[in-house]
Amino acid sequence: MSRQLTIDGVEIRDEGDCYVIAEIGHNHQGELEKAKQLISAAKECGVDAVKLQKRANRSLYTRAFYEQPYDNEFSFGPTYGRHREALELTEDEYRELQLYCRDLGVGFFATAWDFESADFLAELDVPAFKIASGDLRNTPLLRHVAAFGKPMLVSTGGATMEDVERAVDTVVPLNAQLCLLQCTAAYPAETEHLNLRVITVLRERYPDLVIGLSDHQSGISMALVAYMLGARVIEKHFTLDHAWKGTDHSFSLMPDGMRRMVRDLRRVPVALGDGVKRQLSVEQKPLEKMGKKLVAARELPAGHVLGADDVSLKSPADGGLPPYELDRVVGMRLRRPLREDDSFQLDDLEVVDPAASPAAVSTL
């Protein structure tokens, strides 16, 4: 069975393009119009989908955590709960954004952080669900979301292989539409912490599952490395301004970076080709100009037996014998006279048989 996953009509498989998700998260800062601007810009960059994060904050956090003071440069409220509520879009705004994405022709879904949010997203009939690294061990939530029967993308930041196996064993019996994302749960993640070889390990451990990367590193090149290792889903944080207030903006891609990443990811399958080594038509003229052929080093009479100093290797390679024939040509006899720089041809040469009379010769 070949690994594949279909999200909103887009087929994700080893032989195809990378499915690129612009992770908007809460970079919209709780503003509907800013969310639309982000979505529109992401679509113009060529992404397949945009993703938000849905939380039911009052039921998600303990009372003490919700009410703790949250006084820092990134705060949108005096307490952590008020901060999170300020960043949350309403259900009606989600519905409006869903229609907006449908009109733009870009996929739209979200991370479900809790049961209430998952149920709301299921009511919206989103084409896929994202599960954050923090919920990889949350088997009750995994079972709940798996029962919706929609594709699930599960991040594995901070996990051991035992954690991953537990999550897979929880989801797959209920829903085989699972994608595991290698992830480093640091914001941003330094290059030396990406551990991209895990992509290969996950592909070998789960040959039927699509594997991807949730990339919190600030550049774009590691996404290409991930593709080469077999990742077919790339999730990347996205913003319109690194200076906007919030913790995620500094390592999120701006439109230029996202556009270049998508462009390069789309180029990779084409650049890989079919693996058959051959000369391409586009190489013919350059190789003719750069290549060499065997030519007469000087004027040579008919009947002359060629020595090494009678033959030169010169460009262009526009006919005649290639240089690898030099050893065979030396010691053969010319059947016609050649001027300097004339190309040697097969019909110009005959083999000298030392045991026969001078007339006993054979052509090359």
C-alpha positions in Angstrom: 0.0 0.0 0.0 1.5 3.4 -1.0 1.2 6.2 1.5 -1.2 8.9 0.6 -3.6 11.4 2.2 -6.3 13.5 0.6 -7.2 16.9 2.2 -9.9 19.0 0.6 -9.5 17.2 -2.7 -5.7 17.6 -2.7 -3.9 14.3 -2.9 -0.7 14.1 -0.9 1.7 11.2 -1.8 5.4 10.4 -2.1 5.5 11.1 -5.9 3.7 14.5 -5.7 4.2 18.0 -4.5 4.5 19.1 -0.9 1.3 20.2 0.8 2.1 23.6 2.3 0.2 25.0 5.2 0.5 28.6 6.3 0.2 28.6 10.1 -1.5 31.8 10.9 -2.3 30.7 14.4 -3.1 33.9 16.4 -0.9 36.2 14.3 -4.2 37.9 13.3 -4.2 39.3 16.9 -7.9 38.7 17.2 -8.8 40.9 14.3 -11.0 39.5 11.5 -9.8 41.9 8.8 -6.2 41.2 9.7 -6.9 37.5 9.4 -8.3 38.0 5.9 -5.2 40.0 5.0 -3.0 37.1 6.1 -5.1 34.5 4.3 -5.2 36.5 1.1 -1.4 37.0 1.2 -0.8 33.3 1.9 -3.0 32.3 -1.0 -1.0 34.6 -3.3 2.2 32.9 -2.1 0.8 29.6 -3.4 0.1 27.7 -0.2 -2.4 24.8 -0.2 -4.1 25.8 3.1 -4.2 28.2 6.0 -4.5 27.2 9.6 -5.7 28.9 12.7 -5.8 27.8 16.3 -9.1 27.3 18.1 -9.3 27.4 21.9 -12.2 27.4 24.4 -10.1 29.3 26.9 -12.2 29.1 30.0 -12.5 25.3 29.9 -8.9 24.8 28.6 -7.0 26.3 31.5 -7.1 26.0 35.3 -8.7 28.9 37.1 -5.3 29.8 38.6 -3.5 29.7 35.2 -6.3 31.6 33.5 -6.3 34.4 36.1 -2.6 34.7 36.6 -1.1 38.1 35.8 0.3 38.4 32.3 2.3 41.6 32.1 4.8 41.7 29.3 5.5 43.3 26.0 3.5 40.7 24.1 0.4 40.8 26.4 -3.0 41.6 25.0 -4.6 41.5 28.5 -3.7 41.9 32.2 -4.2 38.2 32.9 -3.3 35.2 30.8 -6.9 34.4 30.3 -7.8 37.9 29.2 -4.8 37.8 26.9 -5.9 34.6 25.2 -9.5 35.8 24.9 -8.3 38.9 23.1 -6.6 36.8 20.5 -9.6 34.5 19.9 -11.9 34.9 17.0 -15.6 34.3 17.5 -17.4 31.3 16.0 -19.2 33.7 13.5 -15.8 35.1 12.5 -14.6 31.5 11.9 -17.6 30.9 9.6 -16.9 34.1 7.7 -13.3 33.2 7.3 -14.3 29.7 6.1 -16.4 31.3 3.3 -13.6 33.7 2.5 -11.2 30.9 2.0 -13.7 29.0 -0.1 -14.0 32.0 -2.4 -10.2 32.3 -2.6 -9.8 28.6 -3.3 -7.5 27.9 -0.3 -7.9 25.2 2.3 -9.0 26.3 5.8 -8.8 24.4 9.1 -7.5 24.8 12.6 -5.8 23.2 15.5 -8.3 21.9 18.0 -6.9 22.5 21.5 -9.9 21.0 23.4 -13.1 19.0 23.0 -15.3 22.1 22.7 -13.1 23.5 19.9 -13.0 20.2 18.2 -16.8 19.9 18.2 -17.1 23.4 16.8 -14.6 22.7 14.0 -16.5 19.5 13.2 -19.7 21.5 13.0 -17.9 23.7 10.5 -17.0 20.6 8.5 -13.4 21.5 8.2 -11.5 19.3 5.8 -8.8 18.3 8.4 -7.8 18.7 12.0 -4.5 19.7 13.4 -3.3 18.4 16.8 -0.6 20.3 18.5 2.5 18.8 20.1 1.1 19.5 23.5 -1.7 17.1 22.9 0.3 14.2 21.5 -0.2 12.4 24.8 -3.8 13.5 25.1 -5.3 10.2 24.0 -8.9 11.2 24.9 -8.7 14.2 22.6 -7.0 12.1 19.9 -9.8 9.5 20.1 -12.5 12.2 20.0 -11.1 13.9 16.9 -10.3 10.6 15.2 -14.0 9.7 15.4 -14.9 12.6 13.1 -13.3 10.6 10.3 -11.4 13.6 8.8 -7.6 13.7 8.1 -5.5 14.5 11.1 -2.1 16.2 11.2 -0.4 15.5 14.5 2.7 17.3 15.6 5.3 15.3 17.6 7.4 18.0 19.3 8.9 17.0 22.6 7.9 13.4 22.1 9.6 10.0 22.4 9.0 7.3 20.0 6.9 5.6 22.7 4.7 8.8 22.7 4.4 8.7 18.9 3.5 5.0 18.9 0.8 5.5 21.6 -0.7 8.3 19.5 -0.7 6.2 16.3 -2.2 3.2 18.1 -4.9 5.5 19.4 -5.8 7.1 16.1 -5.3 4.6 13.4 -7.8 1.9 14.5 -10.5 4.7 14.4 -9.1 6.7 11.5 -6.3 5.7 9.1 -6.1 9.3 7.7 -3.2 10.3 9.8 -0.1 12.5 9.0 2.7 12.7 11.6 4.7 15.9 11.6 8.3 16.0 12.9 8.4 19.0 15.1 10.7 20.8 17.6 8.5 22.5 20.2 10.7 25.6 20.5 9.6 29.0 19.2 11.8 29.6 17.3 13.7 26.3 16.8 17.4 26.5 16.2 18.8 24.6 13.2 20.7 22.2 15.4 17.5 21.2 17.2 15.4 20.2 14.1 16.5 16.6 14.1 15.3 16.1 10.5 16.5 12.5 10.4 13.4 11.6 12.4 11.5 12.1 9.2 13.3 9.1 7.8 12.8 7.1 11.0 9.0 7.8 11.0 8.7 6.9 7.3 10.4 3.6 7.9 8.4 2.9 11.1 5.0 3.8 9.4 5.2 3.0 5.7 1.5 3.7 5.2 1.5 7.2 6.8 2.3 10.5 5.2 5.1 12.2 7.2 5.7 15.9 7.3 7.4 18.8 9.2 6.0 21.5 11.4 8.8 23.9 11.0 9.5 26.6 13.6 12.9 27.5 12.2 13.1 31.0 10.8 14.5 30.1 7.3 13.2 28.3 4.3 16.0 25.9 3.3 15.2 23.2 5.9 11.8 22.7 4.4 13.6 21.6 1.2 15.8 19.2 3.1 12.7 17.8 4.8 11.1 17.2 1.4 14.2 15.3 0.2 14.0 13.2 3.3 10.4 12.3 2.4 8.2 15.0 4.1 5.2 15.7 2.1 3.5 18.2 4.4 5.2 21.4 5.5 3.6 23.7 8.1 5.2 27.1 8.5 4.2 30.1 10.6 3.2 33.1 8.6 2.9 36.9 9.3 2.8 40.2 7.4 5.2 42.0 9.8 7.9 40.7 12.0 7.4 43.8 14.2 3.8 43.0 15.1 3.1 42.4 18.7 3.1 38.7 19.6 5.6 35.9 20.2 5.3 34.1 16.9 5.9 37.0 14.5 9.6 37.1 14.8 10.2 33.5 13.4 7.2 33.5 11.0 7.8 33.8 7.3 6.8 37.1 5.6 5.1 36.8 2.2 8.4 37.0 0.3 9.9 34.1 2.3 6.7 32.0 2.0 6.5 32.6 -1.7 10.1 31.5 -2.2 9.7 28.5 0.0 6.5 27.4 -1.9 8.3 28.1 -5.3 11.3 26.0 -4.3 9.2 23.1 -2.9 7.3 23.0 -6.2 10.5 22.8 -8.1 12.0 19.9 -6.2 9.9 17.0 -7.8 10.6 18.4 -11.3 14.3 18.8 -10.5 14.5 15.2 -9.3 13.5 13.9 -12.7 13.2 10.1 -13.5 16.7 9.0 -12.5 17.7 7.9 -16.0 21.1 9.3 -16.9 21.0 10.5 -20.5 21.9 13.5 -22.6 19.1 16.0 -22.8 18.2 18.0 -25.9 19.0 21.2 -24.0 22.6 20.0 -23.4 23.3 19.3 -27.1 24.5 22.7 -28.1 26.6 23.5 -25.0 28.3 20.1 -25.2 29.0 20.6 -28.9 30.7 23.9 -28.1 32.6 22.6 -25.0 33.3 19.0 -26.2 36.3 17.8 -28.3 36.8 15.7 -31.4 39.8 14.0 -33.1 41.3 16.2 -35.8 44.4 16.1 -38.0 47.3 17.9 -36.2 48.7 19.0 -39.6 48.3 18.1 -43.3 48.5 14.3 -43.7 48.8 12.4 -47.0 46.8 9.3 -47.9 48.5 6.1 -46.8 50.0 7.7 -43.8 50.1 5.6 -40.6 49.0 7.7 -37.7 51.2 8.5 -34.8 50.1 10.1 -31.5 51.5 13.5 -32.7 49.3 13.3 -35.8 46.1 13.7 -33.9 44.8 16.7 -31.9 41.8 17.0 -29.6 39.9 20.2 -30.5 36.5 21.8 -30.1 33.8 21.9 -31.3 32.4 18.4 -31.0 30.4 18.8 -34.2 31.1 15.5 -35.8 34.0 13.1 -36.2 35.4 10.7 -33.6 35.2 11.4 -29.9 38.5 11.6 -27.8 38.0 8.2 -26.3 38.8 6.7 -29.7 42.3 8.2 -29.7 44.1 5.0 -28.6 42.4 3.0 -31.3 43.1 5.5 -34.1 46.9 5.7 -33.4 48.6 3.1 -35.7 45.8 3.1 -38.3 46.3 4.2 -42.0 44.6 7.1 -43.7 42.6 6.2 -46.8 42.5 9.8 -48.0 44.5 13.0 -47.4 43.5 15.3 -44.5 44.2 19.0 -44.0 45.0 20.5 -40.6 41.9 20.4 -38.3 40.0 18.1 -40.6 37.9 15.7 -38.5 38.7 12.0 -38.5 35.8 9.8 -39.8 35.4 6.1 -39.6 35.6 5.8 -43.4 39.0 7.7 -43.4 40.8 4.9 -41.5 41.9 1.3 -42.1 43.6 -1.2 -39.9 47.1 -2.2 -40.9 47.7 -5.9 -40.7 51.5 -6.4 -40.1 51.4 -10.1 -41.2 49.9 -9.3 -44.6 51.0 -7.4 -47.6 50.6 -3.6 -47.6 47.4 -4.1 -49.6 45.8 -6.4 -47.1 43.9 -4.0 -44.9 40.4 -3.7 -43.3 38.3 -0.7 -42.5 37.7 0.3 -38.9 
